[in-house]
Amino acid sequence: MIKPAIPANESQRLAALQRYRILDTPREQEYEDLVTIARTICGTACGAVTLIDRERQWFKSMQGLEGEQTPREDAFCAHTILRPQELTVVEDARLDARFSGNPSVVGDPHIRFYAGAPLLSSDGYALGSLCVFDSVPGVLGQRQADALRALSRQVGRMMEMRMLRHELEHHQQEHDWYEARLGEYYLQLEQVNSELSEQTRTDPLTGLSNRRALATALSEAIERAGEVPPAVAIVDIDHFKLVNDIHGHAEGDRVLTEMAGVLRAQFAGRGMAARYGGEEFVILMPDTPLQQAELQCQYLRESVGLLPIGLPVTVSIGLAAHRAGESPQDTLQRADSALYQAKQDGRDRVVVAT
């Protein structure tokens, strides 16, 4: 085992870390979500957001293991910060002189694979790492490496926003300027989130498949369809914007997760339900006659209306069966036109595309 060296700019690096005022703060869901996405993309059991303090490695997020910190001299991420512009990838720690005698390698949790992307401050100092690791050897593909870098940049932006919020509390006279800066960072985060959602096949909020996974499944269902073509339905929660505006986004998220639960229960093993975007969901029903698909949609509509969530929630549904010769997108477009007609006709109904 080779203990990690101390960076030449250590005093400046530690000063940059302290400016963020993040050490020893509670866990936050935003960081947990990014680690979950990193683990999903890289296919590992464990992941973490780590910060390297003077003598310790502290975890802002840790998944797959317990604990809040470890000695710096034992930290894989203490090696990662030595190369701020590079990913550190260890395919088998037993074969790497830096880690072969590490307590986490020879004992629990028996780390073998590790990949860490440095977390950089706005002025370029390596503060820690977004890392994934596992107890079995592994490799990191190029797309996985690109995604891990993108996620580490997003963690950095979240830390920047956190620091800006503290500055806002102490500099109210400059409120408008700081608010504009926060807005810029939020827009950047939304853009990165959009990119990341295309790199994973699961919607983080609902646990359903996402748009990318649906596109693949629909194409495959069309290719292997027999005499009965697949049917697709687009489901839209009626007046969902009012839920967010009146009750708040947390309540809106609750409605979305309840809706996902109904879809999962009704179509598990008999098709696929995906979150298409916002309050829209898509149901794929392979080998399902159109009349039967319409009955299933009617049953879904009635089930949603009976949800015990304390809010009057209804859905409008547009249904279409795939036609020979048309593309998957054409089928979805016809279902979307039927959905539009359902809304025009008064909502809370199913309309079948002609």
LINPEDA-V555521 format. One record per residue. N is the residue number from 1. SS is DSSP state (H for helix, E for strand, C for the rest). NEAR is the number of other C-alpha atoms within 8 Angstrom. D_LAST is the distance of its C-alpha to the last C-alpha in whole Angstrom. Layout:
n: (N & N)
ss: (SS & SS)
near: (NEAR & NEAR)
d_last: (D_LAST & D_LAST)
//
This chain:
n: (1 & 2 & 3 & 4 & 5 & 6 & 7 & 8 & 9 & 10 & 11 & 12 & 13 & 14 & 15 & 16 & 17 & 18 & 19 & 20 & 21 & 22 & 23 & 24 & 25 & 26 & 27 & 28 & 29 & 30 & 31 & 32 & 33 & 34 & 35 & 36 & 37 & 38 & 39 & 40 & 41 & 42 & 43 & 44 & 45 & 46 & 47 & 48 & 49 & 50 & 51 & 52 & 53 & 54 & 55 & 56 & 57 & 58 & 59 & 60 & 61 & 62 & 63 & 64 & 65 & 66 & 67 & 68 & 69 & 70 & 71 & 72 & 73 & 74 & 75 & 76 & 77 & 78 & 79 & 80 & 81 & 82 & 83 & 84 & 85 & 86 & 87 & 88 & 89 & 90 & 91 & 92 & 93 & 94 & 95 & 96 & 97 & 98 & 99 & 100 & 101 & 102 & 103 & 104 & 105 & 106 & 107 & 108 & 109 & 110 & 111 & 112 & 113 & 114 & 115 & 116 & 117 & 118 & 119 & 120 & 121 & 122 & 123 & 124 & 125 & 126 & 127 & 128 & 129 & 130 & 131 & 132 & 133 & 134 & 135 & 136 & 137 & 138 & 139 & 140 & 141 & 142 & 143 & 144 & 145 & 146 & 147 & 148 & 149 & 150 & 151 & 152 & 153 & 154 & 155 & 156 & 157 & 158 & 159 & 160 & 161 & 162 & 163 & 164 & 165 & 166 & 167 & 168 & 169 & 170 & 171 & 172 & 173 & 174 & 175 & 176 & 177 & 178 & 179 & 180 & 181 & 182 & 183 & 184 & 185 & 186 & 187 & 188 & 189 & 190 & 191 & 192 & 193 & 194 & 195 & 196 & 197 & 198 & 199 & 200 & 201 & 202 & 203 & 204 & 205 & 206 & 207 & 208 & 209 & 210 & 211 & 212 & 213 & 214 & 215 & 216 & 217 & 218 & 219 & 220 & 221 & 222 & 223 & 224 & 225 & 226 & 227 & 228 & 229 & 230 & 231 & 232 & 233 & 234 & 235 & 236 & 237 & 238 & 239 & 240 & 241 & 242 & 243 & 244 & 245 & 246 & 247 & 248 & 249 & 250 & 251 & 252 & 253 & 254 & 255 & 256 & 257 & 258 & 259 & 260 & 261 & 262 & 263 & 264 & 265 & 266 & 267 & 268 & 269 & 270 & 271 & 272 & 273 & 274 & 275 & 276 & 277 & 278 & 279 & 280 & 281 & 282 & 283 & 284 & 285 & 286 & 287 & 288 & 289 & 290 & 291 & 292 & 293 & 294 & 295 & 296 & 297 & 298 & 299 & 300 & 301 & 302 & 303 & 304 & 305 & 306 & 307 & 308 & 309 & 310 & 311 & 312 & 313 & 314 & 315 & 316 & 317 & 318 & 319 & 320 & 321 & 322 & 323 & 324 & 325 & 326 & 327 & 328 & 329 & 330 & 331 & 332 & 333 & 334 & 335 & 336 & 337 & 338 & 339 & 340 & 341 & 342 & 343 & 344 & 345 & 346 & 347 & 348 & 349 & 350 & 351 & 352 & 353 & 354)
ss: (C & C & C & C & C & C & C & C & C & H & H & H & H & H & H & H & H & H & H & C & C & C & C & C & C & C & C & C & H & H & H & H & H & H & H & H & H & H & H & H & H & H & C & C & C & E & E & E & E & E & E & E & C & C & C & E & E & E & E & E & E & E & E & C & C & C & C & C & E & E & E & H & H & H & C & H & H & H & H & H & C & C & C & C & C & C & E & E & E & E & C & C & H & H & H & C & C & C & C & C & C & C & H & H & H & H & C & C & C & C & C & C & E & E & E & E & E & E & E & E & C & C & C & C & C & E & E & E & E & E & E & E & E & E & C & C & C & C & C & C & C & H & H & H & H & H & H & H & H & H & H & H & H & H & H & H & H & H & H & H & H & H & H & H & H & H & H & H & H & H & C & H & H & H & H & H & H & H & H & H & H & H & H & H & H & H & H & H & H & H & H & H & H & H & H & H & H & C & C & C & C & E & C & C & C & C & C & C & E & C & H & H & H & H & H & H & H & H & H & H & H & H & H & C & C & C & C & C & C & C & E & E & E & E & E & E & E & C & C & H & H & H & H & H & H & H & H & C & H & H & H & H & H & H & H & H & H & H & H & H & H & H & H & H & H & H & H & C & C & C & C & E & E & E & E & E & E & C & C & E & E & E & E & E & E & C & C & C & C & H & H & H & H & H & H & H & H & H & H & H & H & H & H & H & H & C & C & C & C & C & C & C & C & C & E & E & E & E & E & E & E & C & C & C & C & C & C & H & H & H & H & H & H & H & H & H & H & H & H & H & H & H & H & H & C & C & C & C & C & E & E & E & C & C)
near: (8 & 6 & 7 & 7 & 6 & 6 & 6 & 4 & 6 & 8 & 6 & 8 & 11 & 11 & 8 & 11 & 11 & 9 & 7 & 10 & 7 & 7 & 8 & 6 & 6 & 5 & 8 & 8 & 6 & 6 & 12 & 12 & 9 & 10 & 15 & 10 & 10 & 13 & 13 & 9 & 10 & 9 & 6 & 10 & 10 & 12 & 16 & 14 & 14 & 14 & 12 & 13 & 10 & 6 & 8 & 11 & 15 & 13 & 12 & 16 & 12 & 15 & 12 & 7 & 6 & 6 & 7 & 8 & 8 & 10 & 9 & 12 & 9 & 11 & 10 & 7 & 13 & 14 & 11 & 16 & 12 & 10 & 10 & 12 & 5 & 8 & 12 & 11 & 9 & 10 & 10 & 12 & 15 & 10 & 7 & 9 & 10 & 9 & 13 & 12 & 10 & 10 & 8 & 10 & 15 & 9 & 7 & 8 & 7 & 9 & 13 & 16 & 16 & 15 & 12 & 14 & 14 & 17 & 14 & 13 & 12 & 7 & 5 & 7 & 11 & 12 & 15 & 15 & 16 & 17 & 13 & 15 & 13 & 12 & 9 & 8 & 10 & 8 & 6 & 9 & 6 & 6 & 6 & 10 & 10 & 8 & 12 & 12 & 10 & 9 & 11 & 13 & 10 & 10 & 12 & 12 & 10 & 8 & 10 & 11 & 10 & 9 & 11 & 10 & 8 & 8 & 8 & 11 & 7 & 6 & 8 & 7 & 4 & 8 & 9 & 6 & 7 & 10 & 8 & 8 & 8 & 10 & 8 & 8 & 10 & 8 & 8 & 8 & 10 & 8 & 8 & 10 & 8 & 8 & 8 & 9 & 11 & 8 & 8 & 10 & 11 & 10 & 12 & 7 & 6 & 9 & 8 & 11 & 14 & 13 & 11 & 9 & 11 & 12 & 9 & 8 & 8 & 10 & 9 & 8 & 10 & 11 & 6 & 6 & 11 & 6 & 5 & 8 & 14 & 15 & 16 & 15 & 14 & 15 & 13 & 11 & 11 & 10 & 6 & 9 & 6 & 8 & 12 & 12 & 8 & 6 & 10 & 9 & 9 & 8 & 10 & 12 & 9 & 8 & 9 & 10 & 10 & 9 & 9 & 11 & 8 & 11 & 11 & 10 & 7 & 7 & 10 & 9 & 5 & 7 & 10 & 12 & 13 & 13 & 15 & 10 & 7 & 5 & 10 & 11 & 12 & 12 & 12 & 13 & 12 & 11 & 11 & 11 & 10 & 9 & 6 & 8 & 11 & 11 & 8 & 8 & 11 & 10 & 8 & 11 & 15 & 8 & 9 & 12 & 10 & 6 & 8 & 5 & 5 & 4 & 5 & 5 & 9 & 11 & 14 & 16 & 17 & 19 & 18 & 16 & 11 & 12 & 7 & 4 & 4 & 8 & 6 & 11 & 6 & 8 & 14 & 12 & 8 & 11 & 16 & 11 & 10 & 15 & 17 & 9 & 10 & 16 & 10 & 7 & 6 & 7 & 11 & 12 & 11 & 14 & 11 & 10 & 11 & 3)
d_last: (69 & 69 & 69 & 67 & 69 & 69 & 68 & 70 & 68 & 68 & 70 & 67 & 64 & 66 & 66 & 62 & 61 & 63 & 62 & 58 & 60 & 57 & 60 & 60 & 57 & 54 & 51 & 48 & 45 & 44 & 46 & 45 & 42 & 43 & 45 & 42 & 40 & 43 & 44 & 40 & 40 & 43 & 43 & 46 & 48 & 49 & 49 & 51 & 52 & 55 & 58 & 61 & 64 & 68 & 68 & 65 & 62 & 60 & 56 & 54 & 51 & 52 & 49 & 50 & 54 & 56 & 58 & 59 & 61 & 63 & 66 & 66 & 68 & 65 & 62 & 60 & 59 & 62 & 62 & 59 & 60 & 63 & 60 & 58 & 56 & 55 & 53 & 56 & 54 & 56 & 55 & 58 & 60 & 63 & 63 & 63 & 67 & 66 & 64 & 66 & 68 & 66 & 66 & 62 & 62 & 65 & 64 & 61 & 59 & 60 & 57 & 57 & 54 & 54 & 52 & 53 & 52 & 54 & 53 & 55 & 56 & 56 & 59 & 58 & 60 & 59 & 59 & 57 & 54 & 50 & 51 & 49 & 52 & 52 & 54 & 53 & 54 & 51 & 50 & 48 & 45 & 45 & 41 & 43 & 46 & 44 & 42 & 45 & 47 & 44 & 44 & 48 & 47 & 45 & 48 & 50 & 48 & 48 & 52 & 52 & 50 & 52 & 55 & 54 & 53 & 57 & 58 & 56 & 58 & 61 & 60 & 59 & 60 & 58 & 55 & 53 & 53 & 53 & 50 & 48 & 49 & 47 & 44 & 45 & 45 & 42 & 40 & 41 & 41 & 37 & 37 & 39 & 36 & 33 & 35 & 36 & 33 & 32 & 35 & 34 & 31 & 31 & 31 & 34 & 34 & 31 & 32 & 28 & 27 & 27 & 24 & 26 & 26 & 23 & 22 & 25 & 23 & 20 & 21 & 23 & 21 & 19 & 22 & 23 & 20 & 21 & 19 & 17 & 15 & 15 & 13 & 13 & 13 & 15 & 17 & 19 & 22 & 23 & 25 & 27 & 29 & 31 & 32 & 34 & 35 & 37 & 37 & 38 & 36 & 38 & 36 & 33 & 33 & 34 & 31 & 29 & 31 & 31 & 27 & 28 & 30 & 27 & 25 & 27 & 28 & 25 & 24 & 27 & 28 & 24 & 22 & 23 & 23 & 23 & 24 & 22 & 25 & 26 & 24 & 21 & 21 & 18 & 18 & 18 & 18 & 19 & 19 & 17 & 15 & 11 & 13 & 16 & 14 & 13 & 17 & 18 & 16 & 17 & 21 & 21 & 20 & 23 & 25 & 25 & 26 & 29 & 30 & 34 & 34 & 36 & 33 & 30 & 27 & 23 & 20 & 17 & 14 & 11 & 9 & 8 & 9 & 11 & 11 & 14 & 16 & 14 & 16 & 16 & 16 & 13 & 11 & 13 & 12 & 8 & 9 & 12 & 10 & 8 & 12 & 13 & 11 & 13 & 16 & 16 & 16 & 19 & 18 & 19 & 16 & 13 & 9 & 6 & 4 & 0)
//
